[in-house]
């Protein structure tokens, strides 16, 4: 994007914010339309590819292709034992538990684990997965499939995402904060894993949630957490991310985006109609900022698109300001004595891999894994890499027997020691 284009973004988005002040129906519609143009300019690179596709493939054909992908892909179909936790503001948080299958994970609980946890029959290790912004617990589909039955897992939906309830505090116009998400995670742990060792796994906003938990409940980390995995996340300075845009474009977007999102969030129904009407454009944007590989399975790309599309625009708007305020660098000290995995895609445009490197610099004993040809949704783009490193972390923490191995998508086996 050129500097002149960036100024166009600023001008049209500013006009959208100004139009919102009128409050009349026509004004709101005009503001929404102008904001849509602004987003289109920002996404020019992605839109160009979509425009080419539109010249060669009819709309009806594209709709049929989406339906075929939705019906063919098993992604997001895994379900566990459902439960609900209640946050401190009354928000209902949905979670699911996958318990250990005794046949899939033989009892290899020897003296080492008994010494580590101090009891003859220790409570099982529970792995708690926290997802990212505009996603849901289903974003961990491949890892869930591979680990299913081998280790006890909890997957939950962040407030206002997935199957969780809309944030009660946000209904009172209170902003979302990363600190609130940390308290939400504590509520889920209290309900779904009230005892026993924990391994915490967080992607993007989910990793920030784990940091916020540590910041507010350091005794929980000290007493119960035996391992942590940070995937494509950041401990702060997100306001410096350029999203692959030139400096002028980034500055323009940062200046106007909060106001534009506020406008859009206040007319969510109108905007959702616009999102459906411009589905091809947003599919291109989503793919650009989610994946780096050229050969991503179209069904996986469509799966990611569905998750992101399902996040209402008013939820997108109310979360956005929290990221600029996020700074949990000092909270990382609580993980210093633990096995830690820090993993990121080298071509992540949302939380660049430099942010993962910064986390690893503060946790020198952590394993740092940078995945080439990977974007923000690395756990969907290169699931075998993420699952392999996560399985290794779980073995190091004693969460799974040393002989347990995971092989490929959705299959697990237990190798007998030779």
N, C-alpha and C positions, 0 to 999 in steps of 0.2 A: 504494500500500500504506500502511495506517495504521500508527501506532507500535505499536498493540496487535498487529497482524498481524506486525510485525517481531519483537516479543518472542516470539510463537508460533514463528516460524522459529528463533529462538535456542534456545528451550526444547526443541523437538522434535529439532533437530540436535544439541544437546548431549546429549540422551538417547541419540541414535544412537551418539555417540562413547563414552558411558559403557557402553552395551550391548556394544560391541566388546570390552571388557576381559574379559568372561566367556569368550569364545572358543568356547563350545558352538555346535553347529549351529543350534539353535533361537535362541540369542542373536544369531548372525550374521544369520539371516533376519529377526529382529525389528528389528535395527539397520538393515538395508538397507531394510526397509519404512518405518521411521520417517524415514530420510533421504529416501526418495522423497516422503513427505508434505511434508518441509521444502522440497524443491525445488519441489513443487507450489504451496506457498504463495508462494514467491518469484516464481513464474511465473504468478501469479493472473490478470494481465491477458491474457496469451497464452492461458491455459487457458480463460478465459471464451469466447473466440471459438471454440476447439476444441469446447467443450461444446455450443455452439449448433449447430455443424456436425454433431455426433454425433446430435442430435435429428432432423435432417432427412436425413442421409445414412447408410445402413447401413454396417457395418464391411466387409462383402463388397464393396460398391460402392467404398468408399475404397481397398481393396486392389487392386481391378481398375484404378482410376484411377492408382494408383502404378505398376503394371506397365505401363500404357499410356504413362505419361510416361517411364518408364525405357527403353522400347523405341523411343519416337519421337524422343527427344532425342539429338543427336549429341555432346552435351557430354562432354568427357573421352575422346573416341575417338581423338584425335590421338596418334600414336606416332612416335618418332624412332629413331636408332641407339642401342641400349642400351649402358650401361657401368656399371662399379662402381668406386667409390673406397673406400679403407679408412681409417677414422678412426684417431686415435692410440691408441684403446683397443681396436681390432680390429673395430669396428662396420662392416658393409658398407653403403655409401651408394649407392643406385641413382640413375642419371642418364640422360638421353637428350639426344642432340645432333641438331639440325636444321641441316644445312649450307646454304650459299648455293647457289641454283639460278642458274647463269650466265645462263640465258634470262630469269629473273624479275628479276635484278639485274645489269644490264649494267655492264661495267667502267668506271665513272666515277671511276677512281682517278687523279686528275691531280696536278700538281706540289704542290698544297696538302697532300695526304695524304702524299706522299713526303717533304716537308719535315718534316711533323709526326712521322712515325715513322722517318725516317732510313734508309730502304732503298728500292731500286727496286721490289721486289715485296714489299710489307709483308704480314705475317701478317694475316689478316682480324680485324676487331673481333669479339669474342665477347660476347654479351649473356647474362649469367647471372641467371636468375630464381629467387628464393628465396620459398617460400610461407609461409603463416602457421600458427598453432596449430590443430590438429585438421583441417587441410586436406591437400592434396597438390599436386604439380606441376600437376595438371589444373585447379587453380583459375585458372590463366592461360590457359584454353582460347581465349578470344576473341582475346587479344593474340598468342598463338602462331599461331592461324589466319591472322590478318591479316599478320603479319610473316614467315610461313613462306616460305623461299626467298630473301627479300630480304636477310636478315642471318643470320649464324651465331648460333645460340642454344643455351644449355644450360639444361635444366629438371631439377631434382633434388628428391628427397624427403628431408625432414629425418629424422633418426634416429627410428625407431619409428613413422614415418608412411609412408603410401603403400606403395611397393614396397621401401623400405629395411628393413634388418634392425633388430630390437629392439636398443636400446642395450646393449652388452656391459657397460659400467660400471654401468648401472642394474640389471643382473642381479646385481651384487655390492652392491646397495643404496646405490650412490653417487648423489647427486642430480644431476639435469640442471641445467646452468648455461648461461646465454647465452654465456659464454666458450667452453664446449665446442662450442656451435653455430658459433661463429666459426672454431674449429679444423676443424670438419667442412667448412665452406665452403672453407677453404684446401685441404683434401684433395681436394675435388671439382674445384677450379680446377687443382690440380697434375695431376690425372688427365685432365680433359676439355679444358682450355685452358692447357697448360703454357707457351705463348708467345703474344705478340701483345697488343694493347690489349684492355681489358675495360670493359664497362659493367655495373654491378651494379644489379639491380632487386630490391627487397624489399618484401613486403606484411606489415604487422603484425609478427609474430615474425620474419619474413624480413628486415624492415628492421633489427630489433635484431641479427640475425645479421650483417648487413653492418657495423653499427657495431662489433660485437665483433671482426670480422675486422680492421677498421682499427685498433682499439685494440691488437691483438696483433701485427699485421703492417703497421705504417705504411709500411715500405719498399715493399711490394707496391702500396699505394695510390699512393704517390709515383711509382713507376716504370712502372706498367702501367695503372692505372685512368684512363679518360678521361671518365667520366660516371657519375652515380648517380641513381637514382630511389627515393624513399621514399614508399610508398603506405600510408596509414592506419596509421601506426606511431608510436612514441614513443621518446624518448631517456631516459625515466625518470619517476618519480613516479606509476607506475601504481597504487600503493596508495591514491591519492586519487580514483580513478575511481569514480563512483557508479552506473554501469550503469542510469541512468534511475530509480533508486529514491530514496525519501526518506532522509534522513540516518540515522534510527533503523534502517531496514531494512538499509542498507549496513553499518553498524557490526555489526549482528547477524550478517549473512552473513560478514563478514570474520573475526569472532571464531570461528565454528564451521566454516566451509567447509574449511579445511585438514584438520581432524580427520575430518570427514565423508568427504572424498575419500580419505583414508588408509584408512578403514573399507571404503569401496566398492572401492578398488583391490585390497585384500587378498582380496576375494571377487568377483573380476571375472566369473566364469562366472555366478554368481547374478544379478549386476547386469545383465549383458547380456540375460538372459531378461526381466528387468523392463523394460529399455529397449524390447525388442520388443513387450512387452505394452502399453506406454504410448507407442507410436509417434506417435499423434496429438498427445499433449501435447507431446512433444519437437519435433515438426514445427512447432508454434506458437511454441515458444520460439526455435527456430533461425531462423524467419522474422523474428521480432521483432528479434533481435540481429544479423541479417545484412543486412537490407534496410530501406529507408525508404519506397520507392515503393509505391503501392497496386497498380500495374499490372505488377508483375514477372511475366515469363513463368513460368507454373506449372512448366514443364519445367526452367527454370533454378533455381527454388526447390527443386525435387525433387533436382536435381543437387547443389546445396549440401548439402542434407539428407543425401544418400548419403555424401558425403565426410566430413561431421562424424560421422555414425553409424558410419562404418568405423573411427574412432579408438577403440581399446579403452579402457575406463574406467581401467585401471591406468596407461595412458600419459597420459590426461588428468590423473590424480592426481599422477604424478611430475613433470610439467612445471609444474604450477600455482605452486609456491613460487618458481620462478625469476623470475617476473615482478615480484614485490614487491622482489626484490633487484636488478633491472635498473636500472642507471644508467650510461649511456654518453654523457652530455652532453659530457664533455671530449674524447671520441673524434671528435666532429663537426669539430674543427679540421682534421683530416686531409683533409676534403673542401672546405675553404675556397676553394681555387684551381680547383675543377672546376665544369663545368656540372652543376647539380643541379636535379632536379624534386622538389618536395614536394607531394603530392596527397592529399586526404582528403575524405570525405563529411561534409557539415555536420551530419548527424543520426547520426553514428557513436556508438553507445553503448558500444562496447568500447574503442576508443582515440579519444577525442573529438578533434574537429578542432583544439581548442586546443593539443593536443600537437604537431600538425603545424605550427601557427603558431609554437610555441616553437622548433622545429627551424629554421624559416625565419628567425626572429629572429637565430639564431646563425650563419646562413649568408645574409647580406644579399643576395648576388648570386643566390641560388636563385630559381627560378620557383615561386611558391606558387599552387596551384590548389585552391579549395574548391568542391566540387560540391554544389549544392542538391539536396534530395530524394534524398540518397544515404546509405546506411548503411555498415557495416563492409566488406561485400564489394562495394565500389564497382566493381571491375574486372569483376564479373559483372552488376551492376545497371545500370551505365552504361558498357558496354565501349567505345563509340565515343569517349567523352571521354578515357578512360584511354589508349586506343590512339593517339588523335590527339596527345595531349601527349607520349606516349612516343616516337612517330615523330618529333616535332619535336626532342626531346632527342637522338635518334640521329642526326638530320641535323646538329645543331650539333656533335656530337662527331666527325663524319666517318664514323660507322658505316655509314650508307647514303648513296647519292648524293643530291644536293640535288633531283634530278628525280624521285626515287622517292616515290610516294604510296600510301597504303593507303585502300581504300574499303570501308566497311561490314564486315559480318561475314564473315570468312574469305576475302575477295577482295583481291588486290593487283594494282596496275598500275603501270607506269612511264610517267610523263608526259614527253614530249620538250620540252626548253626551247624557247620560242617565239622 
